[in-house]
Amino acid sequence: MFRLQGTKVLAVEMTGDFVKAKNGSMVAYDGQMAFKKLSGGGEGIRGMVTRRITGEQMTVMEVRGQGTCWFADRASEINLVGLQGDKLYVESSNLLATDGGLRTGTSFTGLRGASQGNGLFTTTVEGHGQAAITSDGPAVVLRVSPQYPLSVDPGAYIAHQGNLRQSFQSGVTFRTFMGEGGGEAFQIRFEGDGLVYVQPSERNTIAGDV
């Protein structure tokens, strides 16, 4: 159903079913399509209220029909993630599209969200199907295992999945260690078993240059 056309355009083949996508991300379609704007990125009242309180903004549209629809977002790289009943945690700004059968919601992130300036909640996607996430440059998928925990710069973090625990650590920063000064005051530490998606470009964060 989902396929990449190059690295920056997502093509979705539909046969009467639907997908949910970031509002305004459709760049072309053929066949018969119907578009409907949805209220909030999460399911139900809780998702809508959470976004209003925390500022986690995610305007979503439903695309239904028969034919092919193409999506893109500011020439960002697109990465496909397959879900087999598990849950994906992703920054709302990096979520491009999901299969219609996948459920979206919100999850509390605490300090990580605050440090990134994205509010205290992040978007969750769960079920069986595919999701498309964007990155500034080609995303790198890093494996976390019980023997090898991972520390990530908050500005480079995109998403994660699997049985992972998050915590914050401070101290020497990546940029400070390289003698560039400033840098991130915190890193996110992941422990457990799963995958973390990072981008080779940093968004501006509140924790930066502290």
Accessible surface in RSA format (square Angstrom, percent):
REM  Atomic radii and reference values for relative SASA: ProtOr
REM  Chains: A
REM  Algorithm: Lee & Richards
REM  Probe-radius: 1.40
REM  Slices: 20
REM RES _ NUM      All-atoms   Total-Side   Main-Chain    Non-polar    All polar
REM                ABS   REL    ABS   REL    ABS   REL    ABS   REL    ABS   REL
RES MET A   1    85.15  44.1  36.53  24.2  48.62 115.8  27.81  23.6  57.34  76.0
RES PHE A   2    14.00   7.0   0.00   0.0  14.00  36.4   0.08   0.1  13.91  39.8
RES ARG A   3   102.45  43.0  99.83  50.9   2.61   6.2  57.13  78.1  45.32  27.5
RES LEU A   4    68.60  38.2  42.39  30.3  26.21  65.9  42.39  29.8  26.21  70.5
RES GLN A   5    90.97  50.9  81.91  59.9   9.06  21.6  31.50  67.1  59.47  45.1
RES GLY A   6    59.95  73.9   0.00   N/A  59.95  73.9  40.56 111.3  19.39  43.4
RES THR A   7    78.21  55.6  74.39  75.4   3.83   9.1  62.78  84.3  15.44  23.3
RES LYS A   8    89.37  43.6  87.18  53.5   2.19   5.2  38.58  34.7  50.79  54.1
RES VAL A   9    44.07  29.0  44.07  39.9   0.00   0.0  44.07  38.3   0.00   0.0
RES LEU A  10     0.00   0.0   0.00   0.0   0.00   0.0   0.00   0.0   0.00   0.0
RES ALA A  11     0.00   0.0   0.00   0.0   0.00   0.0   0.00   0.0   0.00   0.0
RES VAL A  12     0.00   0.0   0.00   0.0   0.00   0.0   0.00   0.0   0.00   0.0
RES GLU A  13    69.57  39.9  64.96  49.1   4.61  11.0  39.08  75.6  30.49  24.9
RES MET A  14     4.31   2.2   0.00   0.0   4.31  10.3   0.19   0.2   4.13   5.5
RES THR A  15   118.43  84.2  96.30  97.6  22.14  52.8  71.06  95.5  47.37  71.6
RES GLY A  16    36.19  44.6   0.00   N/A  36.19  44.6  19.64  53.9  16.55  37.1
RES ASP A  17    56.54  39.6  50.05  49.8   6.49  15.3  36.49  85.9  20.05  20.0
RES PHE A  18    50.73  25.4  48.81  30.2   1.92   5.0  48.81  29.6   1.92   5.5
RES VAL A  19     0.00   0.0   0.00   0.0   0.00   0.0   0.00   0.0   0.00   0.0
RES LYS A  20    23.00  11.2  21.46  13.2   1.54   3.7  15.63  14.1   7.37   7.9
RES ALA A  21     2.28   2.1   0.00   0.0   2.28   5.2   2.28   3.2   0.00   0.0
RES LYS A  22    42.46  20.7  39.40  24.2   3.06   7.3  35.78  32.2   6.68   7.1
RES ASN A  23    64.35  44.4  46.84  45.3  17.52  42.2   2.80   6.7  61.55  59.5
RES GLY A  24    69.30  85.5   0.00   N/A  69.30  85.5  39.39 108.1  29.91  67.0
RES SER A  25     4.32   3.6   0.61   0.8   3.71   8.5   4.26   9.1   0.05   0.1
RES MET A  26    61.25  31.7  44.78  29.6  16.47  39.2  44.08  37.5  17.17  22.7
RES VAL A  27    88.66  58.3  54.16  49.0  34.50  83.1  59.87  52.0  28.79  78.1
RES ALA A  28    46.75  43.0  39.56  61.1   7.19  16.4  46.75  65.8   0.00   0.0
RES TYR A  29    99.97  46.7  74.06  42.1  25.91  67.4  32.05  24.1  67.92  83.7
RES ASP A  30    72.13  50.5  67.19  66.9   4.94  11.7  38.71  91.1  33.42  33.3
RES GLY A  31    46.65  57.5   0.00   N/A  46.65  57.5  25.02  68.6  21.63  48.5
RES GLN A  32   146.90  82.1 144.17 105.4   2.72   6.5  58.34 124.2  88.56  67.2
RES MET A  33    27.82  14.4   0.00   0.0  27.82  66.2   2.23   1.9  25.59  33.9
RES ALA A  34    64.18  59.0  56.91  87.8   7.26  16.5  62.37  87.8   1.81   4.8
RES PHE A  35    79.84  39.9  46.22  28.6  33.62  87.5  46.79  28.4  33.05  94.6
RES LYS A  36   120.11  58.6 114.93  70.5   5.19  12.3  70.05  63.1  50.06  53.3
RES LYS A  37   144.53  70.5 117.93  72.4  26.61  63.3  65.29  58.8  79.24  84.4
RES LEU A  38    45.64  25.4  40.99  29.3   4.66  11.7  43.54  30.6   2.10   5.7
RES SER A  39    81.39  68.8  60.65  80.9  20.74  47.8  26.87  57.2  54.52  76.4
RES GLY A  40    26.34  32.5   0.00   N/A  26.34  32.5  12.07  33.1  14.26  31.9
RES GLY A  41     6.54   8.1   0.00   N/A   6.54   8.1   0.52   1.4   6.02  13.5
RES GLY A  42     9.21  11.4   0.00   N/A   9.21  11.4   0.45   1.2   8.76  19.6
RES GLU A  43    90.01  51.7  76.65  58.0  13.37  31.8  39.25  75.9  50.76  41.4
RES GLY A  44    51.94  64.1   0.00   N/A  51.94  64.1  38.86 106.6  13.08  29.3
RES ILE A  45   127.79  72.7 123.32  91.9   4.48  10.8 123.32  88.8   4.48  12.1
RES ARG A  46   151.33  63.5 141.80  72.3   9.53  22.7  76.42 104.4  74.91  45.4
RES GLY A  47     2.59   3.2   0.00   N/A   2.59   3.2   1.77   4.9   0.82   1.8
RES MET A  48    57.25  29.6  54.74  36.2   2.51   6.0  40.47  34.4  16.78  22.2
RES VAL A  49    68.16  44.9  67.97  61.5   0.20   0.5  68.16  59.2   0.00   0.0
RES THR A  50    13.33   9.5  10.38  10.5   2.95   7.0   3.89   5.2   9.44  14.3
RES ARG A  51     8.24   3.5   8.24   4.2   0.00   0.0   8.24  11.3   0.00   0.0
RES ARG A  52   185.25  77.8 158.37  80.7  26.88  64.0  54.85  75.0 130.40  79.0
RES ILE A  53   136.96  77.9 104.10  77.6  32.87  79.2 110.83  79.8  26.13  70.9
RES THR A  54    25.70  18.3   5.00   5.1  20.71  49.3  13.58  18.2  12.13  18.3
RES GLY A  55    46.19  57.0   0.00   N/A  46.19  57.0  26.41  72.5  19.78  44.3
RES GLU A  56     4.76   2.7   3.00   2.3   1.76   4.2   1.76   3.4   3.00   2.4
RES GLN A  57   130.39  72.9 111.92  81.8  18.47  44.0  54.87 116.8  75.52  57.3
RES MET A  58    22.08  11.4  12.24   8.1   9.84  23.4  18.36  15.6   3.73   4.9
RES THR A  59    57.41  40.8  48.84  49.5   8.57  20.4  19.40  26.1  38.01  57.5
RES VAL A  60     6.14   4.0   6.14   5.6   0.00   0.0   6.14   5.3   0.00   0.0
RES MET A  61    13.46   7.0  13.46   8.9   0.00   0.0   2.89   2.5  10.57  14.0
RES GLU A  62    23.14  13.3  22.66  17.1   0.49   1.2   0.14   0.3  23.00  18.8
RES VAL A  63     0.00   0.0   0.00   0.0   0.00   0.0   0.00   0.0   0.00   0.0
RES ARG A  64   101.20  42.5 100.07  51.0   1.13   2.7  42.11  57.6  59.09  35.8
RES GLY A  65    13.22  16.3   0.00   N/A  13.22  16.3  13.22  36.3   0.00   0.0
RES GLN A  66   113.19  63.3 111.18  81.3   2.01   4.8  27.13  57.7  86.05  65.3
RES GLY A  67    23.00  28.4   0.00   N/A  23.00  28.4  19.47  53.4   3.54   7.9
RES THR A  68    13.10   9.3  13.10  13.3   0.00   0.0   0.42   0.6  12.68  19.2
RES CYS A  69     0.00   0.0   0.00   0.0   0.00   0.0   0.00   0.0   0.00   0.0
RES TRP A  70    50.47  20.3  50.47  24.4   0.00   0.0  49.83  26.6   0.65   1.1
RES PHE A  71     0.00   0.0   0.00   0.0   0.00   0.0   0.00   0.0   0.00   0.0
RES ALA A  72    18.52  17.0  13.65  21.1   4.87  11.1  13.97  19.7   4.55  12.1
RES ASP A  73    16.37  11.5  13.51  13.4   2.85   6.8   2.77   6.5  13.60  13.6
RES ARG A  74   196.31  82.4 153.31  78.2  43.00 102.4  88.61 121.1 107.70  65.3
RES ALA A  75    67.86  62.4  49.29  76.1  18.57  42.2  54.67  77.0  13.19  34.9
RES SER A  76    22.46  19.0  17.29  23.1   5.17  11.9   5.21  11.1  17.25  24.2
RES GLU A  77    26.55  15.2  26.35  19.9   0.20   0.5   3.24   6.3  23.31  19.0
RES ILE A  78     6.74   3.8   0.06   0.0   6.68  16.1   0.06   0.0   6.68  18.1
RES ASN A  79    28.83  19.9  25.06  24.2   3.77   9.1  13.24  31.9  15.59  15.1
RES LEU A  80    59.21  33.0  30.14  21.6  29.07  73.1  30.28  21.3  28.93  77.9
RES VAL A  81     3.55   2.3   1.18   1.1   2.38   5.7   3.55   3.1   0.00   0.0
RES GLY A  82    45.31  55.9   0.00   N/A  45.31  55.9  18.65  51.2  26.66  59.7
RES LEU A  83     0.07   0.0   0.00   0.0   0.07   0.2   0.00   0.0   0.07   0.2
RES GLN A  84   146.87  82.1 125.20  91.5  21.66  51.6  56.52 120.3  90.35  68.5
RES GLY A  85    43.13  53.2   0.00   N/A  43.13  53.2  12.60  34.6  30.54  68.4
RES ASP A  86    53.56  37.5  44.12  43.9   9.44  22.3  38.91  91.6  14.65  14.6
RES LYS A  87    71.50  34.9  66.82  41.0   4.67  11.1  22.13  19.9  49.37  52.6
RES LEU A  88     0.00   0.0   0.00   0.0   0.00   0.0   0.00   0.0   0.00   0.0
RES TYR A  89    49.77  23.2  49.77  28.3   0.00   0.0  17.27  13.0  32.50  40.1
RES VAL A  90     0.00   0.0   0.00   0.0   0.00   0.0   0.00   0.0   0.00   0.0
RES GLU A  91     3.70   2.1   3.70   2.8   0.00   0.0   0.53   1.0   3.17   2.6
RES SER A  92    13.85  11.7  10.85  14.5   3.00   6.9   0.26   0.6  13.59  19.0
RES SER A  93    58.13  49.1  48.49  64.7   9.64  22.2  45.69  97.3  12.44  17.4
RES ASN A  94    11.99   8.3  11.99  11.6   0.00   0.0   0.00   0.0  11.99  11.6
RES LEU A  95     4.02   2.2   2.58   1.8   1.45   3.6   2.62   1.8   1.41   3.8
RES LEU A  96     0.82   0.5   0.00   0.0   0.82   2.1   0.16   0.1   0.65   1.8
RES ALA A  97     1.36   1.2   0.00   0.0   1.36   3.1   1.36   1.9   0.00   0.0
RES THR A  98     2.66   1.9   2.66   2.7   0.00   0.0   2.38   3.2   0.28   0.4
RES ASP A  99    20.45  14.3  20.45  20.4   0.00   0.0   7.44  17.5  13.02  13.0
RES GLY A 100    14.20  17.5   0.00   N/A  14.20  17.5   2.17   6.0  12.03  26.9
RES GLY A 101    64.67  79.7   0.00   N/A  64.67  79.7  39.32 107.9  25.35  56.8
RES LEU A 102     1.95   1.1   0.00   0.0   1.95   4.9   0.00   0.0   1.95   5.3
RES ARG A 103   128.75  54.1 128.41  65.5   0.34   0.8  58.78  80.3  69.97  42.4
RES THR A 104     9.06   6.4   4.67   4.7   4.39  10.5   4.72   6.3   4.34   6.6
RES GLY A 105    17.31  21.3   0.00   N/A  17.31  21.3  16.66  45.7   0.65   1.5
RES THR A 106    13.16   9.4   0.03   0.0  13.12  31.3   0.00   0.0  13.16  19.9
RES SER A 107    28.17  23.8  23.83  31.8   4.34  10.0   8.94  19.0  19.24  27.0
RES PHE A 108   132.00  66.0 108.86  67.4  23.14  60.2 108.86  66.0  23.14  66.2
RES THR A 109    21.56  15.3   2.23   2.3  19.34  46.1   7.17   9.6  14.39  21.8
RES GLY A 110    12.93  15.9   0.00   N/A  12.93  15.9  12.93  35.5   0.00   0.0
RES LEU A 111   123.39  68.7 116.26  83.2   7.13  17.9 116.41  81.8   6.97  18.8
RES ARG A 112     3.00   1.3   2.90   1.5   0.09   0.2   2.41   3.3   0.59   0.4
RES GLY A 113     2.78   3.4   0.00   N/A   2.78   3.4   2.78   7.6   0.00   0.0
RES ALA A 114    37.83  34.8  30.65  47.3   7.18  16.3  36.37  51.2   1.46   3.9
RES SER A 115     9.25   7.8   3.53   4.7   5.72  13.2   8.75  18.6   0.50   0.7
RES GLN A 116     4.82   2.7   0.04   0.0   4.78  11.4   0.04   0.1   4.78   3.6
RES GLY A 117    45.88  56.6   0.00   N/A  45.88  56.6  14.24  39.1  31.64  70.9
RES ASN A 118    41.47  28.6  32.63  31.5   8.84  21.3  15.45  37.2  26.02  25.1
RES GLY A 119    19.55  24.1   0.00   N/A  19.55  24.1  13.61  37.4   5.94  13.3
RES LEU A 120    75.73  42.2  75.55  54.0   0.18   0.5  75.55  53.1   0.18   0.5
RES PHE A 121    38.86  19.4  36.94  22.9   1.92   5.0  36.94  22.4   1.92   5.5
RES THR A 122     1.96   1.4   1.82   1.8   0.14   0.3   1.96   2.6   0.00   0.0
RES THR A 123     0.00   0.0   0.00   0.0   0.00   0.0   0.00   0.0   0.00   0.0
RES THR A 124     6.59   4.7   6.59   6.7   0.00   0.0   0.74   1.0   5.85   8.8
RES VAL A 125     0.00   0.0   0.00   0.0   0.00   0.0   0.00   0.0   0.00   0.0
RES GLU A 126    49.83  28.6  49.83  37.7   0.00   0.0   1.25   2.4  48.58  39.7
RES GLY A 127     6.22   7.7   0.00   N/A   6.22   7.7   6.13  16.8   0.10   0.2
RES HIS A 128   130.61  71.4 110.06  76.5  20.56  52.6  75.83  78.1  54.79  63.8
RES GLY A 129    20.52  25.3   0.00   N/A  20.52  25.3  17.08  46.9   3.44   7.7
RES GLN A 130    53.89  30.1  53.89  39.4   0.00   0.0  17.40  37.0  36.48  27.7
RES ALA A 131     0.00   0.0   0.00   0.0   0.00   0.0   0.00   0.0   0.00   0.0
RES ALA A 132     0.00   0.0   0.00   0.0   0.00   0.0   0.00   0.0   0.00   0.0
RES ILE A 133     0.00   0.0   0.00   0.0   0.00   0.0   0.00   0.0   0.00   0.0
RES THR A 134     4.11   2.9   4.11   4.2   0.00   0.0   0.17   0.2   3.94   6.0
RES SER A 135     1.44   1.2   0.00   0.0   1.44   3.3   1.44   3.1   0.00   0.0
RES ASP A 136    84.14  58.9  78.71  78.3   5.43  12.8  21.02  49.5  63.12  63.0
RES GLY A 137    21.84  26.9   0.00   N/A  21.84  26.9  16.92  46.4   4.92  11.0
RES PRO A 138    90.47  65.9  86.61  79.0   3.86  14.0  88.75  73.3   1.71  10.7
RES ALA A 139    22.62  20.8   0.94   1.4  21.68  49.3   0.94   1.3  21.68  57.4
RES VAL A 140    71.41  47.0  68.18  61.7   3.22   7.8  71.41  62.0   0.00   0.0
RES VAL A 141    76.64  50.4  50.66  45.9  25.98  62.6  50.66  44.0  25.98  70.5
RES LEU A 142    58.91  32.8  57.44  41.1   1.47   3.7  58.91  41.4   0.00   0.0
RES ARG A 143   149.99  63.0 127.80  65.1  22.19  52.8  54.99  75.2  95.00  57.6
RES VAL A 144     0.00   0.0   0.00   0.0   0.00   0.0   0.00   0.0   0.00   0.0
RES SER A 145    23.69  20.0  22.97  30.7   0.71   1.6  19.75  42.1   3.94   5.5
RES PRO A 146    99.48  72.5  69.07  63.0  30.41 110.5  74.18  61.2  25.31 157.3
RES GLN A 147   135.15  75.6 108.04  79.0  27.10  64.5  55.70 118.6  79.45  60.3
RES TYR A 148   161.53  75.4 158.98  90.5   2.56   6.7 112.78  84.8  48.75  60.1
RES PRO A 149    53.49  39.0  32.61  29.7  20.87  75.9  32.97  27.2  20.51 127.5
RES LEU A 150    37.12  20.7  34.80  24.9   2.32   5.8  37.12  26.1   0.00   0.0
RES SER A 151    37.10  31.4  20.38  27.2  16.72  38.5  14.26  30.4  22.83  32.0
RES VAL A 152     6.71   4.4   3.85   3.5   2.86   6.9   6.71   5.8   0.00   0.0
RES ASP A 153    14.91  10.4  12.49  12.4   2.42   5.7   8.19  19.3   6.72   6.7
RES PRO A 154     0.00   0.0   0.00   0.0   0.00   0.0   0.00   0.0   0.00   0.0
RES GLY A 155     0.00   0.0   0.00   N/A   0.00   0.0   0.00   0.0   0.00   0.0
RES ALA A 156    14.24  13.1  14.24  22.0   0.00   0.0  14.24  20.0   0.00   0.0
RES TYR A 157     0.00   0.0   0.00   0.0   0.00   0.0   0.00   0.0   0.00   0.0
RES ILE A 158     0.00   0.0   0.00   0.0   0.00   0.0   0.00   0.0   0.00   0.0
RES ALA A 159     0.00   0.0   0.00   0.0   0.00   0.0   0.00   0.0   0.00   0.0
RES HIS A 160     4.68   2.6   4.68   3.2   0.00   0.0   0.30   0.3   4.37   5.1
RES GLN A 161    15.28   8.5  15.22  11.1   0.06   0.1   4.58   9.7  10.70   8.1
RES GLY A 162    39.65  48.9   0.00   N/A  39.65  48.9  24.30  66.7  15.35  34.4
RES ASN A 163   117.44  81.0 108.27 104.6   9.17  22.1  31.91  76.8  85.53  82.7
RES LEU A 164    24.70  13.8   0.08   0.1  24.61  61.9   0.08   0.1  24.61  66.2
RES ARG A 165   144.80  60.8 139.25  71.0   5.55  13.2  74.24 101.5  70.56  42.8
RES GLN A 166    72.20  40.4  40.09  29.3  32.11  76.4  17.48  37.2  54.72  41.5
RES SER A 167    50.69  42.8  41.63  55.6   9.06  20.9  44.69  95.2   6.00   8.4
RES PHE A 168    53.86  26.9  23.97  14.8  29.89  77.8  24.09  14.6  29.77  85.2
RES GLN A 169    56.33  31.5  50.55  36.9   5.78  13.8  26.98  57.4  29.34  22.3
RES SER A 170    80.39  67.9  50.62  67.6  29.77  68.6  13.60  29.0  66.80  93.6
RES GLY A 171    52.81  65.1   0.00   N/A  52.81  65.1  38.33 105.2  14.48  32.4
RES VAL A 172   103.32  68.0  80.65  73.0  22.67  54.6  88.14  76.6  15.17  41.2
RES THR A 173    12.39   8.8  11.02  11.2   1.36   3.2  12.04  16.2   0.35   0.5
RES PHE A 174    93.35  46.7  90.14  55.8   3.20   8.3  92.76  56.2   0.59   1.7
RES ARG A 175    77.04  32.3  75.29  38.4   1.75   4.2  26.90  36.8  50.14  30.4
RES THR A 176    67.64  48.1  57.99  58.8   9.65  23.0  50.71  68.1  16.93  25.6
RES PHE A 177   156.27  78.2 131.14  81.2  25.13  65.4 135.26  82.0  21.01  60.1
RES MET A 178   135.36  70.1 108.54  71.8  26.82  63.9  91.10  77.5  44.26  58.6
RES GLY A 179    69.04  85.1   0.00   N/A  69.04  85.1  34.53  94.8  34.51  77.3
RES GLU A 180   123.66  71.0  87.84  66.5  35.82  85.3  38.59  74.6  85.07  69.5
RES GLY A 181    37.92  46.8   0.00   N/A  37.92  46.8  32.00  87.8   5.92  13.3
RES GLY A 182    39.13  48.3   0.00   N/A  39.13  48.3  20.60  56.5  18.54  41.5
RES GLY A 183     0.94   1.2   0.00   N/A   0.94   1.2   0.00   0.0   0.94   2.1
RES GLU A 184     5.99   3.4   5.04   3.8   0.95   2.3   0.48   0.9   5.51   4.5
RES ALA A 185    18.19  16.7  11.08  17.1   7.12  16.2  14.96  21.1   3.23   8.6
RES PHE A 186    74.89  37.5  74.89  46.4   0.00   0.0  74.89  45.4   0.00   0.0
RES GLN A 187    10.37   5.8  10.37   7.6   0.00   0.0   0.23   0.5  10.14   7.7
RES ILE A 188     0.34   0.2   0.34   0.3   0.00   0.0   0.34   0.2   0.00   0.0
RES ARG A 189    73.88  31.0  73.76  37.6   0.12   0.3  12.52  17.1  61.36  37.2
RES PHE A 190     0.00   0.0   0.00   0.0   0.00   0.0   0.00   0.0   0.00   0.0
RES GLU A 191    57.68  33.1  57.40  43.4   0.28   0.7   4.43   8.6  53.25  43.5
RES GLY A 192    10.07  12.4   0.00   N/A  10.07  12.4   8.67  23.8   1.39   3.1
RES ASP A 193    73.00  51.1  69.24  68.9   3.76   8.9  16.25  38.2  56.75  56.6
RES GLY A 194     5.09   6.3   0.00   N/A   5.09   6.3   5.09  14.0   0.00   0.0
RES LEU A 195    45.90  25.6  45.90  32.8   0.00   0.0  45.90  32.2   0.00   0.0
RES VAL A 196     0.00   0.0   0.00   0.0   0.00   0.0   0.00   0.0   0.00   0.0
RES TYR A 197    13.62   6.4  13.62   7.8   0.00   0.0   4.58   3.4   9.04  11.1
RES VAL A 198    18.76  12.3  18.76  17.0   0.00   0.0  18.76  16.3   0.00   0.0
RES GLN A 199    13.28   7.4   8.67   6.3   4.61  11.0   0.34   0.7  12.94   9.8
RES PRO A 200    86.63  63.1  43.38  39.5  43.26 157.2  58.96  48.7  27.67 172.0
RES SER A 201    40.19  34.0  31.92  42.6   8.27  19.0  19.75  42.1  20.44  28.6
RES GLU A 202    65.67  37.7  36.91  27.9  28.76  68.5  25.08  48.5  40.59  33.1
RES ARG A 203    48.99  20.6  35.72  18.2  13.27  31.6  38.46  52.6  10.54   6.4
RES ASN A 204   148.89 102.7 126.24 122.0  22.65  54.5  36.41  87.6 112.48 108.7
RES THR A 205    20.63  14.7   0.06   0.1  20.58  49.0   3.73   5.0  16.91  25.6
RES ILE A 206   123.19  70.1 105.37  78.5  17.82  42.9 113.19  81.5  10.00  27.1
RES ALA A 207     4.59   4.2   1.04   1.6   3.55   8.1   4.59   6.5   0.00   0.0
RES GLY A 208    19.06  23.5   0.00   N/A  19.06  23.5   8.41  23.1  10.66  23.9
RES ASP A 209   114.12  79.9  86.24  85.8  27.88  65.9  28.63  67.4  85.49  85.3
RES VAL A 210   129.39  85.1  75.21  68.1  54.18 130.6 103.49  89.9  25.90  70.3
END  Absolute sums over single chains surface
CHAIN  1 A     9984.3       7445.2       2539.1       5614.2       4370.1
END  Absolute sums over all chains
TOTAL          9984.3       7445.2       2539.1       5614.2       4370.1
